[in-house]
Amino acid sequence: MLAVSMLSVDVPARASLNLIASDDARQLLAEIPAVTIWDDPALLDLGQPAWKLWDIVRAQDDIGPTIASKLLAAKRPALLPVHDQHVANALEFGPSDWGFWQQVASDPDASALTSAVQEVMAEASVPSNVSVLRGIDVVVWMVTHGWTSHRACTIGCDFDGFGDPGA
């Protein structure tokens, strides 16, 4: 809750208390391994503990997809993507950004993307504990806000085809 509040996101008090007290949420979180999405994209499949936890978080009053995703990403930052309207629009997610990220992580060329992002993150002196998934979020967010002159944006400012499941 504290990490999300540092991002200027207000988690309603009642929802915070409900989630902290929830044995179901605690159990599901324990079932979600601390791995990267690149290691096992299937962990985001419907019916898996991550989806069940998503449903519990989203069931709280005044918790929309952005707050829910930030709460979950704070606990599993290398696995669970942040839903941001700007990133979603840029990448044309549609209703499921998890499906998009699973597709990206399953692509045979995913290692080229992760290597490029890691290189940019190292150049920018981003701490090593920041996940590649968060690095991608930041680069896409920067591009959608007009920061295209930064070297980070050269790894993929043209998002055509990323949001198309058939691409």
CNS distance restraints for C-alpha pairs under 8 A (distance, minus, plus):
assign (resid   1 and name CA) (resid   5 and name CA) 6.22 0.50 0.50
assign (resid   1 and name CA) (resid  11 and name CA) 7.07 0.50 0.50
assign (resid   1 and name CA) (resid  16 and name CA) 7.03 0.50 0.50
assign (resid   1 and name CA) (resid  71 and name CA) 6.77 0.50 0.50
assign (resid   2 and name CA) (resid   6 and name CA) 6.33 0.50 0.50
assign (resid   3 and name CA) (resid   7 and name CA) 7.02 0.50 0.50
assign (resid   3 and name CA) (resid  74 and name CA) 6.70 0.50 0.50
assign (resid   4 and name CA) (resid   8 and name CA) 7.12 0.50 0.50
assign (resid   4 and name CA) (resid   9 and name CA) 5.82 0.50 0.50
assign (resid   4 and name CA) (resid  10 and name CA) 7.60 0.50 0.50
assign (resid   4 and name CA) (resid  11 and name CA) 7.78 0.50 0.50
assign (resid   4 and name CA) (resid  67 and name CA) 7.88 0.50 0.50
assign (resid   4 and name CA) (resid  70 and name CA) 6.28 0.50 0.50
assign (resid   4 and name CA) (resid  71 and name CA) 6.25 0.50 0.50
assign (resid   4 and name CA) (resid  74 and name CA) 7.17 0.50 0.50
assign (resid   5 and name CA) (resid   9 and name CA) 4.92 0.50 0.50
assign (resid   5 and name CA) (resid  10 and name CA) 5.78 0.50 0.50
assign (resid   5 and name CA) (resid  11 and name CA) 7.17 0.50 0.50
assign (resid   9 and name CA) (resid  67 and name CA) 6.97 0.50 0.50
assign (resid  11 and name CA) (resid  15 and name CA) 6.91 0.50 0.50
assign (resid  11 and name CA) (resid  16 and name CA) 6.39 0.50 0.50
assign (resid  11 and name CA) (resid  63 and name CA) 7.32 0.50 0.50
assign (resid  11 and name CA) (resid  67 and name CA) 7.09 0.50 0.50
assign (resid  12 and name CA) (resid  16 and name CA) 6.20 0.50 0.50
assign (resid  12 and name CA) (resid  61 and name CA) 7.90 0.50 0.50
assign (resid  12 and name CA) (resid  62 and name CA) 6.86 0.50 0.50
assign (resid  12 and name CA) (resid  63 and name CA) 7.75 0.50 0.50
assign (resid  13 and name CA) (resid  17 and name CA) 6.20 0.50 0.50
assign (resid  14 and name CA) (resid  18 and name CA) 6.10 0.50 0.50
assign (resid  15 and name CA) (resid  19 and name CA) 6.09 0.50 0.50
assign (resid  15 and name CA) (resid  60 and name CA) 5.50 0.50 0.50
assign (resid  15 and name CA) (resid  61 and name CA) 6.47 0.50 0.50
assign (resid  15 and name CA) (resid  62 and name CA) 7.84 0.50 0.50
assign (resid  15 and name CA) (resid  63 and name CA) 7.63 0.50 0.50
assign (resid  16 and name CA) (resid  20 and name CA) 6.08 0.50 0.50
assign (resid  17 and name CA) (resid  21 and name CA) 6.07 0.50 0.50
assign (resid  18 and name CA) (resid  22 and name CA) 6.00 0.50 0.50
assign (resid  18 and name CA) (resid  60 and name CA) 7.90 0.50 0.50
assign (resid  19 and name CA) (resid  25 and name CA) 6.63 0.50 0.50
assign (resid  19 and name CA) (resid  57 and name CA) 7.14 0.50 0.50
assign (resid  20 and name CA) (resid  26 and name CA) 7.92 0.50 0.50
assign (resid  22 and name CA) (resid  26 and name CA) 6.32 0.50 0.50
assign (resid  23 and name CA) (resid  27 and name CA) 6.03 0.50 0.50
assign (resid  24 and name CA) (resid  28 and name CA) 6.11 0.50 0.50
assign (resid  25 and name CA) (resid  29 and name CA) 6.08 0.50 0.50
assign (resid  25 and name CA) (resid  53 and name CA) 5.92 0.50 0.50
assign (resid  25 and name CA) (resid  56 and name CA) 6.90 0.50 0.50
assign (resid  26 and name CA) (resid  30 and name CA) 6.27 0.50 0.50
assign (resid  27 and name CA) (resid  31 and name CA) 6.45 0.50 0.50
assign (resid  28 and name CA) (resid  32 and name CA) 6.60 0.50 0.50
assign (resid  28 and name CA) (resid  49 and name CA) 5.37 0.50 0.50
assign (resid  28 and name CA) (resid  50 and name CA) 7.18 0.50 0.50
assign (resid  28 and name CA) (resid  52 and name CA) 7.31 0.50 0.50
assign (resid  28 and name CA) (resid  53 and name CA) 6.02 0.50 0.50
assign (resid  29 and name CA) (resid  49 and name CA) 7.29 0.50 0.50
assign (resid  29 and name CA) (resid  50 and name CA) 7.41 0.50 0.50
assign (resid  29 and name CA) (resid  53 and name CA) 7.04 0.50 0.50
assign (resid  31 and name CA) (resid  49 and name CA) 6.37 0.50 0.50
assign (resid  32 and name CA) (resid  43 and name CA) 7.68 0.50 0.50
assign (resid  32 and name CA) (resid  49 and name CA) 6.23 0.50 0.50
assign (resid  32 and name CA) (resid  50 and name CA) 6.40 0.50 0.50
assign (resid  34 and name CA) (resid  76 and name CA) 5.98 0.50 0.50
assign (resid  34 and name CA) (resid  78 and name CA) 7.54 0.50 0.50
assign (resid  34 and name CA) (resid  79 and name CA) 7.37 0.50 0.50
assign (resid  35 and name CA) (resid  39 and name CA) 6.51 0.50 0.50
assign (resid  35 and name CA) (resid  40 and name CA) 7.55 0.50 0.50
assign (resid  35 and name CA) (resid  76 and name CA) 7.74 0.50 0.50
assign (resid  35 and name CA) (resid  78 and name CA) 6.42 0.50 0.50
assign (resid  35 and name CA) (resid  79 and name CA) 6.17 0.50 0.50
assign (resid  36 and name CA) (resid  40 and name CA) 6.88 0.50 0.50
assign (resid  36 and name CA) (resid  78 and name CA) 4.49 0.50 0.50
assign (resid  36 and name CA) (resid  79 and name CA) 4.57 0.50 0.50
assign (resid  37 and name CA) (resid  41 and name CA) 4.97 0.50 0.50
assign (resid  37 and name CA) (resid  43 and name CA) 7.74 0.50 0.50
assign (resid  37 and name CA) (resid  78 and name CA) 6.25 0.50 0.50
assign (resid  37 and name CA) (resid  79 and name CA) 4.33 0.50 0.50
assign (resid  37 and name CA) (resid  80 and name CA) 7.22 0.50 0.50
assign (resid  37 and name CA) (resid 101 and name CA) 7.90 0.50 0.50
assign (resid  37 and name CA) (resid 102 and name CA) 7.34 0.50 0.50
assign (resid  37 and name CA) (resid 105 and name CA) 6.41 0.50 0.50
assign (resid  37 and name CA) (resid 133 and name CA) 7.94 0.50 0.50
assign (resid  38 and name CA) (resid  79 and name CA) 7.86 0.50 0.50
assign (resid  38 and name CA) (resid 105 and name CA) 4.95 0.50 0.50
assign (resid  38 and name CA) (resid 106 and name CA) 7.20 0.50 0.50
assign (resid  38 and name CA) (resid 110 and name CA) 7.76 0.50 0.50
assign (resid  41 and name CA) (resid  45 and name CA) 7.76 0.50 0.50
assign (resid  41 and name CA) (resid 101 and name CA) 7.86 0.50 0.50
assign (resid  41 and name CA) (resid 102 and name CA) 5.02 0.50 0.50
assign (resid  41 and name CA) (resid 105 and name CA) 6.30 0.50 0.50
assign (resid  41 and name CA) (resid 106 and name CA) 6.79 0.50 0.50
assign (resid  42 and name CA) (resid 102 and name CA) 7.23 0.50 0.50
assign (resid  43 and name CA) (resid  48 and name CA) 6.25 0.50 0.50
assign (resid  43 and name CA) (resid  49 and name CA) 7.78 0.50 0.50
assign (resid  43 and name CA) (resid  50 and name CA) 6.95 0.50 0.50
assign (resid  44 and name CA) (resid  48 and name CA) 6.53 0.50 0.50
assign (resid  44 and name CA) (resid  50 and name CA) 6.14 0.50 0.50
assign (resid  44 and name CA) (resid  51 and name CA) 6.66 0.50 0.50
assign (resid  44 and name CA) (resid  80 and name CA) 7.89 0.50 0.50
assign (resid  44 and name CA) (resid  98 and name CA) 6.53 0.50 0.50
assign (resid  44 and name CA) (resid  99 and name CA) 7.82 0.50 0.50
assign (resid  44 and name CA) (resid 102 and name CA) 7.28 0.50 0.50
assign (resid  45 and name CA) (resid  51 and name CA) 7.14 0.50 0.50
assign (resid  46 and name CA) (resid  51 and name CA) 5.79 0.50 0.50
assign (resid  47 and name CA) (resid  51 and name CA) 5.91 0.50 0.50
assign (resid  47 and name CA) (resid  52 and name CA) 6.44 0.50 0.50
assign (resid  48 and name CA) (resid  52 and name CA) 6.47 0.50 0.50
assign (resid  49 and name CA) (resid  53 and name CA) 6.00 0.50 0.50
assign (resid  50 and name CA) (resid  54 and name CA) 6.06 0.50 0.50
assign (resid  51 and name CA) (resid  55 and name CA) 6.22 0.50 0.50
assign (resid  52 and name CA) (resid  56 and name CA) 6.42 0.50 0.50
assign (resid  53 and name CA) (resid  57 and name CA) 6.22 0.50 0.50
assign (resid  54 and name CA) (resid  58 and name CA) 6.00 0.50 0.50
assign (resid  54 and name CA) (resid  68 and name CA) 6.94 0.50 0.50
assign (resid  54 and name CA) (resid  69 and name CA) 7.84 0.50 0.50
assign (resid  54 and name CA) (resid  72 and name CA) 7.57 0.50 0.50
assign (resid  55 and name CA) (resid  59 and name CA) 6.00 0.50 0.50
assign (resid  56 and name CA) (resid  60 and name CA) 7.04 0.50 0.50
assign (resid  57 and name CA) (resid  63 and name CA) 7.08 0.50 0.50
assign (resid  57 and name CA) (resid  68 and name CA) 5.95 0.50 0.50
assign (resid  58 and name CA) (resid  63 and name CA) 5.55 0.50 0.50
assign (resid  58 and name CA) (resid  64 and name CA) 6.27 0.50 0.50
assign (resid  58 and name CA) (resid  65 and name CA) 7.00 0.50 0.50
assign (resid  58 and name CA) (resid  68 and name CA) 6.11 0.50 0.50
assign (resid  59 and name CA) (resid  63 and name CA) 7.34 0.50 0.50
assign (resid  63 and name CA) (resid  67 and name CA) 5.87 0.50 0.50
assign (resid  63 and name CA) (resid  68 and name CA) 6.09 0.50 0.50
assign (resid  64 and name CA) (resid  68 and name CA) 6.05 0.50 0.50
assign (resid  65 and name CA) (resid  69 and name CA) 5.85 0.50 0.50
assign (resid  65 and name CA) (resid  83 and name CA) 6.42 0.50 0.50
assign (resid  66 and name CA) (resid  70 and name CA) 6.16 0.50 0.50
assign (resid  66 and name CA) (resid  82 and name CA) 6.90 0.50 0.50
assign (resid  66 and name CA) (resid  83 and name CA) 5.06 0.50 0.50
assign (resid  66 and name CA) (resid  84 and name CA) 5.81 0.50 0.50
assign (resid  66 and name CA) (resid  85 and name CA) 7.86 0.50 0.50
assign (resid  67 and name CA) (resid  71 and name CA) 6.17 0.50 0.50
assign (resid  68 and name CA) (resid  72 and name CA) 6.27 0.50 0.50
assign (resid  69 and name CA) (resid  73 and name CA) 5.84 0.50 0.50
assign (resid  69 and name CA) (resid  80 and name CA) 7.42 0.50 0.50
assign (resid  69 and name CA) (resid  81 and name CA) 6.67 0.50 0.50
assign (resid  69 and name CA) (resid  82 and name CA) 4.90 0.50 0.50
assign (resid  69 and name CA) (resid  83 and name CA) 5.65 0.50 0.50
assign (resid  70 and name CA) (resid  74 and name CA) 5.99 0.50 0.50
assign (resid  70 and name CA) (resid  82 and name CA) 5.49 0.50 0.50
assign (resid  70 and name CA) (resid  83 and name CA) 7.38 0.50 0.50
assign (resid  71 and name CA) (resid  75 and name CA) 6.85 0.50 0.50
assign (resid  72 and name CA) (resid  76 and name CA) 6.29 0.50 0.50
assign (resid  72 and name CA) (resid  77 and name CA) 7.73 0.50 0.50
assign (resid  72 and name CA) (resid  80 and name CA) 6.53 0.50 0.50
assign (resid  73 and name CA) (resid  77 and name CA) 4.46 0.50 0.50
assign (resid  73 and name CA) (resid  78 and name CA) 7.64 0.50 0.50
assign (resid  73 and name CA) (resid  79 and name CA) 7.39 0.50 0.50
assign (resid  73 and name CA) (resid  80 and name CA) 5.02 0.50 0.50
assign (resid  73 and name CA) (resid  81 and name CA) 6.07 0.50 0.50
assign (resid  73 and name CA) (resid  82 and name CA) 6.15 0.50 0.50
assign (resid  76 and name CA) (resid  80 and name CA) 5.78 0.50 0.50
assign (resid  77 and name CA) (resid  81 and name CA) 7.25 0.50 0.50
assign (resid  77 and name CA) (resid 130 and name CA) 7.83 0.50 0.50
assign (resid  77 and name CA) (resid 131 and name CA) 6.33 0.50 0.50
assign (resid  77 and name CA) (resid 133 and name CA) 7.34 0.50 0.50
assign (resid  77 and name CA) (resid 134 and name CA) 7.00 0.50 0.50
assign (resid  78 and name CA) (resid 131 and name CA) 5.00 0.50 0.50
assign (resid  78 and name CA) (resid 132 and name CA) 6.82 0.50 0.50
assign (resid  78 and name CA) (resid 133 and name CA) 5.79 0.50 0.50
assign (resid  78 and name CA) (resid 134 and name CA) 7.29 0.50 0.50
assign (resid  79 and name CA) (resid 133 and name CA) 7.44 0.50 0.50
assign (resid  80 and name CA) (resid  98 and name CA) 7.99 0.50 0.50
assign (resid  81 and name CA) (resid  97 and name CA) 7.86 0.50 0.50
assign (resid  81 and name CA) (resid  98 and name CA) 7.08 0.50 0.50
assign (resid  81 and name CA) (resid 101 and name CA) 7.64 0.50 0.50
assign (resid  81 and name CA) (resid 133 and name CA) 6.80 0.50 0.50
assign (resid  81 and name CA) (resid 134 and name CA) 7.63 0.50 0.50
assign (resid  82 and name CA) (resid 134 and name CA) 7.95 0.50 0.50
assign (resid  82 and name CA) (resid 137 and name CA) 7.48 0.50 0.50
assign (resid  83 and name CA) (resid  87 and name CA) 7.37 0.50 0.50
assign (resid  83 and name CA) (resid  88 and name CA) 6.82 0.50 0.50
assign (resid  83 and name CA) (resid  97 and name CA) 7.22 0.50 0.50
assign (resid  84 and name CA) (resid  88 and name CA) 5.94 0.50 0.50
assign (resid  85 and name CA) (resid  89 and name CA) 6.01 0.50 0.50
assign (resid  86 and name CA) (resid  90 and name CA) 6.16 0.50 0.50
assign (resid  86 and name CA) (resid 141 and name CA) 6.63 0.50 0.50
assign (resid  86 and name CA) (resid 144 and name CA) 6.53 0.50 0.50
assign (resid  87 and name CA) (resid  91 and name CA) 6.06 0.50 0.50
assign (resid  87 and name CA) (resid 137 and name CA) 7.14 0.50 0.50
assign (resid  87 and name CA) (resid 140 and name CA) 6.11 0.50 0.50
assign (resid  87 and name CA) (resid 141 and name CA) 5.78 0.50 0.50
assign (resid  87 and name CA) (resid 144 and name CA) 7.21 0.50 0.50
assign (resid  88 and name CA) (resid  92 and name CA) 5.58 0.50 0.50
assign (resid  88 and name CA) (resid  93 and name CA) 5.12 0.50 0.50
assign (resid  88 and name CA) (resid  94 and name CA) 7.40 0.50 0.50
assign (resid  88 and name CA) (resid  97 and name CA) 7.24 0.50 0.50
assign (resid  89 and name CA) (resid  93 and name CA) 6.76 0.50 0.50
assign (resid  90 and name CA) (resid 140 and name CA) 7.50 0.50 0.50
assign (resid  90 and name CA) (resid 144 and name CA) 6.67 0.50 0.50
assign (resid  90 and name CA) (resid 159 and name CA) 7.06 0.50 0.50
assign (resid  91 and name CA) (resid 159 and name CA) 6.23 0.50 0.50
assign (resid  91 and name CA) (resid 160 and name CA) 7.93 0.50 0.50
assign (resid  91 and name CA) (resid 162 and name CA) 5.98 0.50 0.50
assign (resid  91 and name CA) (resid 163 and name CA) 4.96 0.50 0.50
assign (resid  92 and name CA) (resid 162 and name CA) 7.52 0.50 0.50
assign (resid  92 and name CA) (resid 163 and name CA) 4.52 0.50 0.50
assign (resid  92 and name CA) (resid 164 and name CA) 7.36 0.50 0.50
assign (resid  93 and name CA) (resid  97 and name CA) 5.11 0.50 0.50
assign (resid  93 and name CA) (resid 100 and name CA) 6.47 0.50 0.50
assign (resid  93 and name CA) (resid 163 and name CA) 5.38 0.50 0.50
assign (resid  94 and name CA) (resid 163 and name CA) 7.86 0.50 0.50
assign (resid  96 and name CA) (resid 100 and name CA) 6.86 0.50 0.50
assign (resid  97 and name CA) (resid 101 and name CA) 6.29 0.50 0.50
assign (resid  98 and name CA) (resid 102 and name CA) 6.10 0.50 0.50
assign (resid  99 and name CA) (resid 103 and name CA) 6.19 0.50 0.50
assign (resid 100 and name CA) (resid 104 and name CA) 6.32 0.50 0.50
assign (resid 100 and name CA) (resid 162 and name CA) 7.91 0.50 0.50
assign (resid 100 and name CA) (resid 163 and name CA) 6.80 0.50 0.50
assign (resid 100 and name CA) (resid 165 and name CA) 7.29 0.50 0.50
assign (resid 101 and name CA) (resid 105 and name CA) 5.99 0.50 0.50
assign (resid 102 and name CA) (resid 106 and name CA) 6.01 0.50 0.50
assign (resid 103 and name CA) (resid 107 and name CA) 6.21 0.50 0.50
assign (resid 103 and name CA) (resid 165 and name CA) 7.78 0.50 0.50
assign (resid 104 and name CA) (resid 110 and name CA) 6.42 0.50 0.50
assign (resid 105 and name CA) (resid 110 and name CA) 5.71 0.50 0.50
assign (resid 106 and name CA) (resid 110 and name CA) 6.91 0.50 0.50
assign (resid 109 and name CA) (resid 113 and name CA) 6.94 0.50 0.50
assign (resid 110 and name CA) (resid 114 and name CA) 6.23 0.50 0.50
assign (resid 111 and name CA) (resid 115 and name CA) 5.96 0.50 0.50
assign (resid 112 and name CA) (resid 116 and name CA) 6.15 0.50 0.50
assign (resid 113 and name CA) (resid 117 and name CA) 6.19 0.50 0.50
assign (resid 113 and name CA) (resid 155 and name CA) 7.89 0.50 0.50
assign (resid 114 and name CA) (resid 118 and name CA) 6.03 0.50 0.50
assign (resid 114 and name CA) (resid 132 and name CA) 6.38 0.50 0.50
assign (resid 115 and name CA) (resid 119 and name CA) 6.13 0.50 0.50
assign (resid 116 and name CA) (resid 120 and name CA) 6.34 0.50 0.50
assign (resid 116 and name CA) (resid 155 and name CA) 6.57 0.50 0.50
assign (resid 117 and name CA) (resid 121 and name CA) 6.06 0.50 0.50
assign (resid 117 and name CA) (resid 132 and name CA) 6.41 0.50 0.50
assign (resid 117 and name CA) (resid 135 and name CA) 6.55 0.50 0.50
assign (resid 117 and name CA) (resid 136 and name CA) 6.78 0.50 0.50
assign (resid 117 and name CA) (resid 152 and name CA) 7.76 0.50 0.50
assign (resid 117 and name CA) (resid 155 and name CA) 7.39 0.50 0.50
assign (resid 118 and name CA) (resid 122 and name CA) 6.07 0.50 0.50
assign (resid 118 and name CA) (resid 132 and name CA) 6.46 0.50 0.50
assign (resid 118 and name CA) (resid 135 and name CA) 7.89 0.50 0.50
assign (resid 119 and name CA) (resid 123 and name CA) 6.24 0.50 0.50
assign (resid 120 and name CA) (resid 124 and name CA) 6.17 0.50 0.50
assign (resid 120 and name CA) (resid 151 and name CA) 7.55 0.50 0.50
assign (resid 120 and name CA) (resid 152 and name CA) 5.71 0.50 0.50
assign (resid 121 and name CA) (resid 125 and name CA) 6.18 0.50 0.50
assign (resid 121 and name CA) (resid 126 and name CA) 5.15 0.50 0.50
assign (resid 121 and name CA) (resid 135 and name CA) 6.86 0.50 0.50
assign (resid 122 and name CA) (resid 126 and name CA) 5.88 0.50 0.50
assign (resid 122 and name CA) (resid 127 and name CA) 7.93 0.50 0.50
assign (resid 122 and name CA) (resid 128 and name CA) 7.96 0.50 0.50
assign (resid 126 and name CA) (resid 130 and name CA) 6.97 0.50 0.50
assign (resid 130 and name CA) (resid 134 and name CA) 6.59 0.50 0.50
assign (resid 130 and name CA) (resid 135 and name CA) 7.20 0.50 0.50
assign (resid 131 and name CA) (resid 135 and name CA) 6.33 0.50 0.50
assign (resid 132 and name CA) (resid 136 and name CA) 6.18 0.50 0.50
assign (resid 133 and name CA) (resid 137 and name CA) 6.34 0.50 0.50
assign (resid 134 and name CA) (resid 138 and name CA) 6.30 0.50 0.50
assign (resid 135 and name CA) (resid 139 and name CA) 6.32 0.50 0.50
assign (resid 136 and name CA) (resid 140 and name CA) 6.13 0.50 0.50
assign (resid 137 and name CA) (resid 141 and name CA) 6.01 0.50 0.50
assign (resid 138 and name CA) (resid 142 and name CA) 6.00 0.50 0.50
assign (resid 139 and name CA) (resid 143 and name CA) 6.29 0.50 0.50
assign (resid 139 and name CA) (resid 152 and name CA) 6.27 0.50 0.50
assign (resid 139 and name CA) (resid 153 and name CA) 6.19 0.50 0.50
assign (resid 140 and name CA) (resid 144 and name CA) 6.23 0.50 0.50
assign (resid 140 and name CA) (resid 153 and name CA) 7.79 0.50 0.50
assign (resid 140 and name CA) (resid 157 and name CA) 7.61 0.50 0.50
assign (resid 141 and name CA) (resid 145 and name CA) 6.29 0.50 0.50
assign (resid 142 and name CA) (resid 146 and name CA) 6.34 0.50 0.50
assign (resid 142 and name CA) (resid 147 and name CA) 5.04 0.50 0.50
assign (resid 142 and name CA) (resid 148 and name CA) 7.12 0.50 0.50
assign (resid 142 and name CA) (resid 153 and name CA) 7.74 0.50 0.50
assign (resid 143 and name CA) (resid 147 and name CA) 5.19 0.50 0.50
assign (resid 143 and name CA) (resid 148 and name CA) 5.33 0.50 0.50
assign (resid 143 and name CA) (resid 153 and name CA) 6.55 0.50 0.50
assign (resid 143 and name CA) (resid 157 and name CA) 6.59 0.50 0.50
assign (resid 147 and name CA) (resid 153 and name CA) 7.70 0.50 0.50
assign (resid 148 and name CA) (resid 153 and name CA) 5.54 0.50 0.50
assign (resid 148 and name CA) (resid 154 and name CA) 7.88 0.50 0.50
assign (resid 148 and name CA) (resid 157 and name CA) 7.41 0.50 0.50
assign (resid 149 and name CA) (resid 153 and name CA) 7.01 0.50 0.50
assign (resid 150 and name CA) (resid 154 and name CA) 7.54 0.50 0.50
assign (resid 151 and name CA) (resid 155 and name CA) 7.73 0.50 0.50
assign (resid 153 and name CA) (resid 157 and name CA) 5.39 0.50 0.50
assign (resid 159 and name CA) (resid 163 and name CA) 7.78 0.50 0.50
assign (resid 161 and name CA) (resid 167 and name CA) 5.44 0.50 0.50
assign (resid 162 and name CA) (resid 167 and name CA) 6.92 0.50 0.50
assign (resid 163 and name CA) (resid 167 and name CA) 7.90 0.50 0.50
